[in-house]
């Protein structure tokens, strides 16, 4: 099957103008002016993208595809994610992780769920381990997991500065980060270490210590939930000034914002104002993670669930409400994430890359069509 997208304004994410785009199989085959093909001789799906914009497929680097939660007892466990929730959010590549509960949710289940989602049309990867250090690997070691299991691209989400973490020594933390790095090097993968940051006093201390005391580069880490509170956000700015990547979590509630969480769209504007390189900033949704809800007395009365849809929603707000240019804003869910995870075939509208394309309506940037691996998975009615 071939898909020919006509007359769309393409953001690669950099703006390259009004072009036609041809997808052959699961790859972008050609981008040019006025591509002419006859449907009489070829199996072609024509898409008229006049008055529409064409983006790379979105990448969500932190999703609890098996479900998350559980900190409030078994009733607070969240469900596995549905493919519809991912696709309708414009996400064509997802990275699955295990959070606090590494007992009832394990690596075998995570791998199986990732394979299931891929069979439904999107691209999937996973992290090995969970909050705990030392991590529980699928095979014998973290290094073996990353080196030998194709879908495993790194370690995470490892909990630091959080009462739910395993409170590891700096030495033990360095040991597992070294394993992830070696596994990545040997397999030609990122070997990235996805770090969950809590509200604790240490903040980014462990990461700075590793960079200061070892030869491990600062880019080995992808610390997330940087916008959890104002103090952590400010420390994240300093970390990014040193060349580190920082990840903002888009799923939130109004209560969290009242308690000091930094909204992603506003956070992005602040980071750029502080001179942070846009390429060092990513967004992820923390979808299917639990979001506790409190009443006026501070009592937990339930919990919400993180949504993949929040990912692009925050990018749209950054564009419309914060005045950030389109090609800058969409980098945090496309090319920046692809670079951090070393997914060279993702994140850009480029010949030879995977056929992951999002078509949005020009007037409000709402999602019109989602194409993943050369298949049309969503069409707005």
VORO-885401 format. One record per residue (C-alpha): x, y, z; residue in one letter. Coordinates in steps of 0.2 Angstrom, whole numbers. Example, Ala and Ser with C-alpha at 12.3 -4.5 7.8 and 13.67 -1.06 7.14 Angstrom:
2
<px 62; py -22; pz 39; residu a>
<px 68; py -5; pz 36; residu s>
END
This chain:
381
<px 0; py 0; pz 0; residu x>
<px 6; py 18; pz -4; residu x>
<px 0; py 34; pz 4; residu x>
<px 2; py 50; pz -6; residu x>
<px -1; py 66; pz 5; residu x>
<px -4; py 81; pz -6; residu x>
<px -2; py 100; pz -3; residu x>
<px 2; py 99; pz 16; residu x>
<px 13; py 111; pz 25; residu x>
<px 27; py 100; pz 32; residu x>
<px 35; py 103; pz 48; residu x>
<px 50; py 91; pz 49; residu x>
<px 49; py 98; pz 64; residu x>
<px 58; py 112; pz 55; residu x>
<px 46; py 121; pz 43; residu x>
<px 50; py 115; pz 25; residu x>
<px 35; py 122; pz 16; residu x>
<px 20; py 115; pz 6; residu x>
<px 25; py 99; pz -1; residu x>
<px 19; py 82; pz -7; residu x>
<px 24; py 67; pz 3; residu x>
<px 24; py 48; pz -2; residu x>
<px 24; py 34; pz 10; residu x>
<px 28; py 17; pz 3; residu x>
<px 26; py 2; pz 14; residu x>
<px 31; py 8; pz 31; residu x>
<px 44; py 21; pz 26; residu x>
<px 43; py 39; pz 19; residu x>
<px 49; py 37; pz 1; residu x>
<px 49; py 54; pz -6; residu x>
<px 45; py 72; pz -2; residu x>
<px 44; py 85; pz -16; residu x>
<px 33; py 97; pz -26; residu x>
<px 17; py 90; pz -35; residu x>
<px 21; py 71; pz -35; residu x>
<px 11; py 64; pz -49; residu x>
<px 5; py 45; pz -48; residu x>
<px -9; py 36; pz -56; residu x>
<px -20; py 25; pz -45; residu x>
<px -25; py 15; pz -61; residu x>
<px -8; py 5; pz -60; residu x>
<px -4; py 7; pz -41; residu x>
<px -13; py 4; pz -25; residu x>
<px -13; py 22; pz -18; residu x>
<px -22; py 31; pz -5; residu x>
<px -23; py 49; pz -9; residu x>
<px -25; py 62; pz 6; residu x>
<px -28; py 80; pz 2; residu x>
<px -19; py 90; pz 15; residu x>
<px -24; py 107; pz 9; residu x>
<px -26; py 119; pz 23; residu x>
<px -18; py 107; pz 35; residu x>
<px -1; py 104; pz 43; residu x>
<px 10; py 89; pz 42; residu x>
<px 20; py 84; pz 58; residu x>
<px 31; py 69; pz 63; residu x>
<px 22; py 56; pz 73; residu x>
<px 23; py 60; pz 92; residu x>
<px 34; py 50; pz 104; residu x>
<px 29; py 47; pz 122; residu x>
<px 44; py 41; pz 132; residu x>
<px 36; py 37; pz 148; residu x>
<px 19; py 27; pz 148; residu x>
<px 13; py 14; pz 161; residu x>
<px 6; py 3; pz 147; residu x>
<px 3; py -11; pz 160; residu x>
<px -6; py 1; pz 171; residu x>
<px 2; py 10; pz 186; residu x>
<px -3; py 16; pz 204; residu x>
<px -7; py 5; pz 218; residu x>
<px 1; py 16; pz 232; residu x>
<px -16; py 18; pz 240; residu x>
<px -19; py 0; pz 240; residu x>
<px -25; py -13; pz 227; residu x>
<px -41; py -2; pz 223; residu x>
<px -30; py 12; pz 216; residu x>
<px -21; py 1; pz 203; residu x>
<px -24; py 8; pz 186; residu x>
<px -29; py -2; pz 170; residu x>
<px -18; py -7; pz 155; residu x>
<px -18; py 6; pz 142; residu x>
<px -29; py 5; pz 126; residu x>
<px -22; py 7; pz 109; residu x>
<px -36; py 20; pz 105; residu x>
<px -30; py 31; pz 119; residu x>
<px -13; py 31; pz 111; residu x>
<px -18; py 34; pz 93; residu x>
<px -31; py 48; pz 97; residu x>
<px -17; py 57; pz 106; residu x>
<px -6; py 57; pz 90; residu x>
<px 7; py 46; pz 98; residu x>
<px 14; py 33; pz 85; residu x>
<px 29; py 28; pz 96; residu x>
<px 28; py 24; pz 115; residu x>
<px 40; py 18; pz 128; residu x>
<px 33; py 7; pz 142; residu x>
<px 39; py 7; pz 160; residu x>
<px 35; py 0; pz 177; residu x>
<px 33; py 11; pz 191; residu x>
<px 32; py 8; pz 210; residu x>
<px 24; py -9; pz 208; residu x>
<px 37; py -21; pz 201; residu x>
<px 30; py -36; pz 209; residu x>
<px 12; py -39; pz 201; residu x>
<px 18; py -30; pz 185; residu x>
<px 34; py -37; pz 179; residu x>
<px 46; py -37; pz 164; residu x>
<px 38; py -52; pz 155; residu x>
<px 21; py -43; pz 156; residu x>
<px 28; py -27; pz 150; residu x>
<px 36; py -35; pz 135; residu x>
<px 20; py -44; pz 130; residu x>
<px 10; py -28; pz 131; residu x>
<px 23; py -19; pz 121; residu x>
<px 22; py -33; pz 108; residu x>
<px 3; py -32; pz 108; residu x>
<px 2; py -13; pz 105; residu x>
<px 14; py -15; pz 91; residu x>
<px 3; py -28; pz 83; residu x>
<px -11; py -15; pz 83; residu x>
<px 0; py -3; pz 73; residu x>
<px 11; py 8; pz 83; residu x>
<px 30; py 6; pz 87; residu x>
<px 34; py 1; pz 105; residu x>
<px 50; py 1; pz 116; residu x>
<px 52; py -3; pz 135; residu x>
<px 63; py 1; pz 149; residu x>
<px 70; py -13; pz 160; residu x>
<px 68; py -12; pz 179; residu x>
<px 56; py -1; pz 190; residu x>
<px 58; py 11; pz 204; residu x>
<px 69; py -1; pz 213; residu x>
<px 88; py -2; pz 214; residu x>
<px 95; py -15; pz 211; residu x>
<px 83; py -17; pz 197; residu x>
<px 74; py -34; pz 193; residu x>
<px 80; py -38; pz 175; residu x>
<px 71; py -49; pz 163; residu x>
<px 87; py -59; pz 160; residu x>
<px 101; py -60; pz 172; residu x>
<px 107; py -42; pz 172; residu x>
<px 102; py -24; pz 166; residu x>
<px 116; py -25; pz 153; residu x>
<px 110; py -41; pz 146; residu x>
<px 92; py -35; pz 144; residu x>
<px 98; py -19; pz 135; residu x>
<px 110; py -28; pz 124; residu x>
<px 100; py -43; pz 119; residu x>
<px 82; py -39; pz 120; residu x>
<px 77; py -28; pz 105; residu x>
<px 63; py -18; pz 113; residu x>
<px 73; py -14; pz 128; residu x>
<px 82; py 3; pz 125; residu x>
<px 86; py 8; pz 143; residu x>
<px 83; py 7; pz 162; residu x>
<px 69; py 15; pz 171; residu x>
<px 59; py 22; pz 179; residu x>
<px 72; py 23; pz 193; residu x>
<px 65; py 32; pz 208; residu x>
<px 76; py 45; pz 216; residu x>
<px 72; py 59; pz 229; residu x>
<px 56; py 50; pz 234; residu x>
<px 50; py 40; pz 249; residu x>
<px 44; py 26; pz 238; residu x>
<px 61; py 23; pz 230; residu x>
<px 74; py 11; pz 237; residu x>
<px 85; py 24; pz 244; residu x>
<px 101; py 18; pz 236; residu x>
<px 118; py 23; pz 239; residu x>
<px 127; py 34; pz 226; residu x>
<px 139; py 19; pz 223; residu x>
<px 125; py 7; pz 219; residu x>
<px 116; py 20; pz 208; residu x>
<px 133; py 22; pz 198; residu x>
<px 134; py 4; pz 196; residu x>
<px 117; py 2; pz 188; residu x>
<px 119; py 17; pz 177; residu x>
<px 136; py 10; pz 171; residu x>
<px 127; py -6; pz 167; residu x>
<px 114; py 3; pz 156; residu x>
<px 128; py 13; pz 147; residu x>
<px 138; py -3; pz 143; residu x>
<px 122; py -12; pz 137; residu x>
<px 118; py 3; pz 126; residu x>
<px 135; py 4; pz 119; residu x>
<px 136; py -14; pz 115; residu x>
<px 119; py -14; pz 106; residu x>
<px 120; py 3; pz 98; residu x>
<px 106; py 9; pz 108; residu x>
<px 104; py 24; pz 120; residu x>
<px 105; py 14; pz 136; residu x>
<px 96; py 29; pz 143; residu x>
<px 92; py 30; pz 162; residu x>
<px 74; py 36; pz 164; residu x>
<px 74; py 44; pz 182; residu x>
<px 58; py 47; pz 192; residu x>
<px 61; py 62; pz 203; residu x>
<px 50; py 64; pz 219; residu x>
<px 48; py 79; pz 231; residu x>
<px 63; py 74; pz 241; residu x>
<px 77; py 85; pz 247; residu x>
<px 90; py 77; pz 236; residu x>
<px 82; py 83; pz 219; residu x>
<px 95; py 80; pz 206; residu x>
<px 110; py 77; pz 218; residu x>
<px 113; py 59; pz 213; residu x>
<px 114; py 64; pz 194; residu x>
<px 126; py 78; pz 197; residu x>
<px 137; py 67; pz 208; residu x>
<px 138; py 54; pz 194; residu x>
<px 143; py 68; pz 182; residu x>
<px 156; py 75; pz 194; residu x>
<px 164; py 59; pz 200; residu x>
<px 163; py 48; pz 185; residu x>
<px 166; py 48; pz 166; residu x>
<px 148; py 44; pz 162; residu x>
<px 141; py 59; pz 152; residu x>
<px 126; py 69; pz 158; residu x>
<px 116; py 64; pz 143; residu x>
<px 115; py 46; pz 149; residu x>
<px 100; py 52; pz 160; residu x>
<px 82; py 57; pz 156; residu x>
<px 76; py 64; pz 172; residu x>
<px 57; py 66; pz 172; residu x>
<px 43; py 75; pz 183; residu x>
<px 55; py 90; pz 183; residu x>
<px 40; py 101; pz 184; residu x>
<px 33; py 93; pz 200; residu x>
<px 37; py 108; pz 210; residu x>
<px 45; py 125; pz 209; residu x>
<px 61; py 121; pz 218; residu x>
<px 64; py 105; pz 207; residu x>
<px 60; py 115; pz 191; residu x>
<px 73; py 128; pz 195; residu x>
<px 86; py 114; pz 199; residu x>
<px 81; py 107; pz 182; residu x>
<px 86; py 123; pz 173; residu x>
<px 103; py 122; pz 181; residu x>
<px 105; py 104; pz 176; residu x>
<px 100; py 108; pz 158; residu x>
<px 112; py 123; pz 157; residu x>
<px 126; py 110; pz 160; residu x>
<px 120; py 100; pz 145; residu x>
<px 108; py 88; pz 153; residu x>
<px 91; py 84; pz 146; residu x>
<px 75; py 87; pz 156; residu x>
<px 58; py 80; pz 154; residu x>
<px 42; py 88; pz 159; residu x>
<px 26; py 78; pz 164; residu x>
<px 10; py 83; pz 155; residu x>
<px -3; py 73; pz 165; residu x>
<px -8; py 84; pz 180; residu x>
<px -23; py 90; pz 189; residu x>
<px -28; py 108; pz 194; residu x>
<px -25; py 103; pz 213; residu x>
<px -7; py 99; pz 208; residu x>
<px -5; py 116; pz 200; residu x>
<px -12; py 124; pz 215; residu x>
<px 2; py 115; pz 226; residu x>
<px 16; py 122; pz 215; residu x>
<px 17; py 110; pz 200; residu x>
<px 23; py 120; pz 184; residu x>
<px 12; py 118; pz 169; residu x>
<px 21; py 111; pz 155; residu x>
<px 16; py 124; pz 142; residu x>
<px 22; py 138; pz 154; residu x>
<px 37; py 128; pz 159; residu x>
<px 43; py 127; pz 141; residu x>
<px 42; py 146; pz 139; residu x>
<px 52; py 148; pz 155; residu x>
<px 65; py 136; pz 150; residu x>
<px 68; py 145; pz 133; residu x>
<px 68; py 162; pz 142; residu x>
<px 82; py 155; pz 153; residu x>
<px 92; py 151; pz 138; residu x>
<px 90; py 132; pz 139; residu x>
<px 93; py 124; pz 122; residu x>
<px 76; py 118; pz 115; residu x>
<px 84; py 101; pz 110; residu x>
<px 87; py 97; pz 129; residu x>
<px 69; py 98; pz 133; residu x>
<px 56; py 84; pz 131; residu x>
<px 38; py 81; pz 136; residu x>
<px 31; py 64; pz 142; residu x>
<px 13; py 60; pz 148; residu x>
<px 16; py 47; pz 162; residu x>
<px 0; py 40; pz 155; residu x>
<px -9; py 27; pz 165; residu x>
<px 0; py 33; pz 181; residu x>
<px -11; py 37; pz 195; residu x>
<px -15; py 55; pz 200; residu x>
<px -22; py 56; pz 218; residu x>
<px -36; py 68; pz 221; residu x>
<px -38; py 77; pz 237; residu x>
<px -53; py 86; pz 245; residu x>
<px -52; py 103; pz 255; residu x>
<px -46; py 94; pz 271; residu x>
<px -32; py 86; pz 262; residu x>
<px -40; py 69; pz 262; residu x>
<px -37; py 57; pz 248; residu x>
<px -54; py 54; pz 240; residu x>
<px -49; py 45; pz 224; residu x>
<px -36; py 46; pz 210; residu x>
<px -36; py 51; pz 192; residu x>
<px -27; py 43; pz 178; residu x>
<px -13; py 51; pz 167; residu x>
<px -18; py 52; pz 149; residu x>
<px -8; py 51; pz 133; residu x>
<px -19; py 65; pz 126; residu x>
<px -11; py 77; pz 138; residu x>
<px 5; py 76; pz 128; residu x>
<px 0; py 86; pz 113; residu x>
<px -13; py 96; pz 123; residu x>
<px 2; py 104; pz 132; residu x>
<px 11; py 107; pz 115; residu x>
<px -4; py 116; pz 108; residu x>
<px -6; py 127; pz 123; residu x>
<px 12; py 131; pz 122; residu x>
<px 9; py 137; pz 104; residu x>
<px -8; py 146; pz 106; residu x>
<px -6; py 153; pz 124; residu x>
<px 13; py 155; pz 126; residu x>
<px 17; py 161; pz 109; residu x>
<px 30; py 148; pz 105; residu x>
<px 33; py 144; pz 87; residu x>
<px 26; py 128; pz 80; residu x>
<px 42; py 121; pz 74; residu x>
<px 50; py 124; pz 91; residu x>
<px 36; py 117; pz 102; residu x>
<px 33; py 101; pz 93; residu x>
<px 52; py 96; pz 95; residu x>
<px 48; py 91; pz 113; residu x>
<px 38; py 77; pz 107; residu x>
<px 46; py 72; pz 91; residu x>
<px 65; py 75; pz 86; residu x>
<px 71; py 79; pz 104; residu x>
<px 64; py 63; pz 111; residu x>
<px 70; py 53; pz 96; residu x>
<px 87; py 59; pz 98; residu x>
<px 87; py 56; pz 117; residu x>
<px 82; py 38; pz 114; residu x>
<px 93; py 36; pz 99; residu x>
<px 79; py 32; pz 88; residu x>
<px 86; py 38; pz 72; residu x>
<px 71; py 32; pz 61; residu x>
<px 59; py 42; pz 71; residu x>
<px 54; py 60; pz 76; residu x>
<px 57; py 68; pz 59; residu x>
<px 48; py 69; pz 42; residu x>
<px 62; py 63; pz 32; residu x>
<px 65; py 52; pz 17; residu x>
<px 70; py 34; pz 24; residu x>
<px 62; py 37; pz 41; residu x>
<px 47; py 27; pz 47; residu x>
<px 30; py 32; pz 40; residu x>
<px 24; py 40; pz 56; residu x>
<px 14; py 56; pz 51; residu x>
<px 1; py 67; pz 60; residu x>
<px -10; py 78; pz 50; residu x>
<px -18; py 93; pz 59; residu x>
<px -30; py 106; pz 55; residu x>
<px -22; py 123; pz 52; residu x>
<px -35; py 133; pz 61; residu x>
<px -34; py 125; pz 78; residu x>
<px -20; py 112; pz 76; residu x>
<px -33; py 98; pz 81; residu x>
<px -28; py 81; pz 75; residu x>
<px -36; py 76; pz 58; residu x>
<px -27; py 60; pz 54; residu x>
<px -14; py 48; pz 62; residu x>
<px -3; py 37; pz 51; residu x>
<px 9; py 25; pz 60; residu x>
<px 21; py 14; pz 50; residu x>
<px 13; py 18; pz 34; residu x>
<px -5; py 13; pz 40; residu x>
<px -19; py 25; pz 43; residu x>
<px -25; py 22; pz 61; residu x>
<px -36; py 37; pz 65; residu x>
<px -47; py 48; pz 54; residu x>
<px -56; py 62; pz 63; residu x>
<px -75; py 62; pz 58; residu x>
END
